[in-house]
Amino acid sequence: MSDYLLAIIGMALATQLPRLIPALTGTKKIRSRYLSRFLSSIPLAALGTLIIPGIFTVGGSVFIGLLGGLVSLAMAYKGVNIMLNIVLSSLFVSALIYII
């Protein structure tokens, strides 16, 4: 079996298993702490894979993206509403791009 085929099968399993497990368990509560923790962390992992590359490529400069990410993290830590956080972080990054 070629490496490409193994990679495709692995990615397919990684994509489908988290979706199938809750469907197969039905309405029963998941008793395994490990499985429950794994399933609850999937949305965070997916969000990270979408956001992190954007942070490093925004505005053609890693510096601008990192500053925008840090501003967003600081606002999230302070408990700022997520929509306000997104708007203010975007404005901050836009201002940095305009200034630099």
Residue frames relative to the residue before (quaternion, step in Angstrom):
aa qw qx qy qz dx dy dz
M 1.0000 0.0000 0.0000 0.0000 0.00 0.00 0.00
S 0.4377 -0.7204 0.4719 0.2584 3.56 -0.82 0.94
D 0.6439 -0.5328 0.3918 0.3847 3.54 -1.26 0.44
Y 0.6229 0.5499 -0.3412 0.4397 3.57 1.04 -0.74
L 0.6683 0.4990 -0.2994 0.4634 3.56 0.92 -0.90
L 0.6389 0.5147 -0.3225 0.4721 3.59 1.00 -0.78
A 0.6449 0.5132 -0.3201 0.4671 3.58 0.99 -0.79
I 0.6538 0.5078 -0.3121 0.4661 3.59 0.96 -0.84
I 0.6554 0.4976 -0.3132 0.4740 3.59 0.94 -0.85
G 0.6503 0.5207 -0.3131 0.4559 3.59 0.96 -0.84
M 0.6729 0.4805 -0.2976 0.4773 3.58 0.93 -0.86
A 0.6275 0.5298 -0.3393 0.4587 3.58 1.03 -0.73
L 0.6566 0.4967 -0.3107 0.4749 3.59 0.97 -0.83
A 0.6623 0.5072 -0.3084 0.4571 3.58 0.92 -0.88
T 0.6674 0.4876 -0.2999 0.4763 3.58 1.10 -0.62
Q 0.7708 0.4143 -0.2054 0.4383 3.56 0.81 -0.98
L 0.6005 0.5987 -0.3751 0.3746 3.63 0.97 -0.70
P 0.6769 0.4727 -0.3303 0.4575 3.65 0.79 -0.78
R 0.6521 0.4936 -0.3191 0.4788 3.59 1.15 -0.47
L 0.6908 0.4961 -0.2790 0.4459 3.56 1.02 -0.80
I 0.6055 0.5991 -0.3677 0.3731 3.60 0.95 -0.81
P 0.6959 0.4349 -0.3145 0.4772 3.67 0.73 -0.83
A 0.6382 0.5287 -0.3354 0.4479 3.59 1.02 -0.71
L 0.6919 0.4754 -0.2793 0.4661 3.58 0.99 -0.80
T 0.6657 0.4887 -0.3127 0.4692 3.58 1.06 -0.61
G 0.3672 -0.7576 0.4720 0.2615 3.58 1.23 -0.30
T 0.7707 -0.3409 0.2587 0.4721 3.53 -1.05 -0.78
K 0.4428 0.6939 -0.4628 0.3290 3.58 1.25 0.02
K 0.4920 -0.6340 0.5050 0.3177 3.53 -1.13 0.65
I 0.4355 -0.6848 0.5176 0.2710 3.55 -0.96 0.87
R 0.2856 -0.8036 0.5047 0.1342 3.56 -0.58 1.16
S 0.6262 0.5490 -0.3408 0.4363 3.55 1.08 -0.64
R 0.4097 -0.7162 0.5097 0.2437 3.58 -0.69 1.07
Y 0.6354 0.5426 -0.3291 0.4399 3.55 0.99 -0.87
L 0.6879 0.4797 -0.2826 0.4657 3.58 0.84 -0.98
S 0.6433 0.5213 -0.3183 0.4617 3.57 0.99 -0.82
R 0.6623 0.4940 -0.2993 0.4772 3.59 0.95 -0.88
F 0.6306 0.5397 -0.3239 0.4540 3.56 1.02 -0.84
L 0.7021 0.4702 -0.2722 0.4603 3.58 0.84 -0.98
S 0.6725 0.4892 -0.3131 0.4587 3.59 1.03 -0.65
S 0.6759 0.4926 -0.3072 0.4540 3.60 1.15 -0.45
I 0.4740 0.6966 -0.4354 0.3170 3.61 1.19 -0.23
P 0.6617 0.4883 -0.3486 0.4496 3.66 0.79 -0.77
L 0.6418 0.5152 -0.3309 0.4618 3.60 1.02 -0.71
A 0.6501 0.5089 -0.3188 0.4656 3.57 0.97 -0.81
A 0.6500 0.5080 -0.3179 0.4673 3.58 0.96 -0.82
L 0.6408 0.5201 -0.3194 0.4656 3.56 0.98 -0.83
G 0.6495 0.5287 -0.3096 0.4502 3.56 0.98 -0.86
T 0.6753 0.4881 -0.3067 0.4601 3.58 0.94 -0.81
L 0.6599 0.4859 -0.3151 0.4786 3.58 1.15 -0.45
I 0.7364 0.4545 -0.2311 0.4447 3.58 0.95 -0.88
I 0.6564 0.5645 -0.3303 0.3761 3.60 0.79 -1.00
P 0.6722 0.4719 -0.3407 0.4575 3.69 0.75 -0.79
G 0.6360 0.5387 -0.3273 0.4452 3.58 1.05 -0.72
I 0.6107 0.5570 -0.3488 0.4418 3.56 1.06 -0.72
F 0.7383 0.4327 -0.2380 0.4593 3.57 0.93 -0.87
T 0.7447 0.3982 -0.2362 0.4806 3.61 1.17 -0.22
V 0.4822 0.6884 -0.4399 0.3164 3.61 1.19 -0.15
G 0.8617 0.1457 -0.1058 0.4743 3.55 -1.02 0.78
G 0.5471 -0.6443 0.3905 0.3647 3.57 1.22 0.25
S 0.7270 0.3555 -0.2270 0.5419 3.59 1.25 0.21
V 0.4619 -0.6741 0.5061 0.2759 3.55 -0.89 0.96
F 0.6047 0.5942 -0.3414 0.4060 3.58 1.04 -0.81
I 0.6706 0.4958 -0.2978 0.4644 3.60 0.87 -0.94
G 0.6722 0.5036 -0.2958 0.4550 3.57 0.90 -0.90
L 0.6564 0.5057 -0.3133 0.4639 3.56 0.96 -0.84
L 0.6433 0.5082 -0.3290 0.4687 3.59 0.96 -0.78
G 0.6526 0.5078 -0.3098 0.4694 3.58 0.96 -0.83
G 0.6507 0.5113 -0.3063 0.4705 3.57 1.01 -0.81
L 0.6567 0.5052 -0.3083 0.4674 3.57 1.00 -0.82
V 0.6238 0.5217 -0.3361 0.4751 3.59 1.02 -0.77
S 0.6645 0.5027 -0.3010 0.4639 3.57 0.93 -0.88
L 0.6477 0.5111 -0.3156 0.4686 3.59 0.98 -0.82
A 0.6465 0.5188 -0.3213 0.4579 3.58 0.96 -0.84
M 0.6678 0.4851 -0.3078 0.4732 3.58 0.94 -0.83
A 0.6350 0.5164 -0.3333 0.4680 3.59 1.02 -0.75
Y 0.6348 0.5322 -0.3222 0.4582 3.58 1.02 -0.80
K 0.6872 0.4689 -0.2712 0.4841 3.57 1.05 -0.78
G 0.5279 -0.6710 0.3881 0.3471 3.60 1.26 -0.13
V 0.2947 0.7595 -0.5234 0.2499 3.58 1.17 0.51
N 0.5984 -0.5679 0.4363 0.3592 3.57 -1.08 0.79
I 0.5576 -0.6600 0.3883 0.3206 3.58 -0.89 0.96
M 0.6520 0.5042 -0.3324 0.4585 3.62 0.96 -0.74
L 0.6437 0.5014 -0.3149 0.4848 3.56 1.01 -0.80
N 0.6117 0.5520 -0.3327 0.4587 3.57 1.06 -0.78
I 0.6701 0.4979 -0.2992 0.4620 3.59 0.86 -0.94
V 0.6741 0.4970 -0.2978 0.4581 3.57 0.87 -0.95
L 0.7058 0.4641 -0.2792 0.4566 3.59 0.79 -0.98
S 0.6404 0.5122 -0.3291 0.4682 3.60 1.00 -0.75
S 0.6460 0.5143 -0.3164 0.4670 3.58 1.00 -0.82
L 0.6512 0.5024 -0.3114 0.4760 3.57 0.98 -0.82
F 0.6297 0.5374 -0.3281 0.4549 3.57 1.01 -0.80
V 0.6771 0.4758 -0.2903 0.4805 3.58 0.89 -0.95
S 0.6378 0.5228 -0.3292 0.4599 3.60 0.97 -0.79
A 0.6461 0.5093 -0.3162 0.4725 3.58 1.00 -0.81
L 0.6454 0.5126 -0.3256 0.4634 3.59 0.97 -0.79
I 0.6430 0.5121 -0.3247 0.4679 3.58 0.96 -0.83
Y 0.6559 0.5113 -0.3057 0.4637 3.58 0.98 -0.85
I 0.6875 0.4852 -0.2794 0.4625 3.59 0.92 -0.93
I 0.7488 0.3595 -0.2008 0.5193 3.57 0.87 -0.95
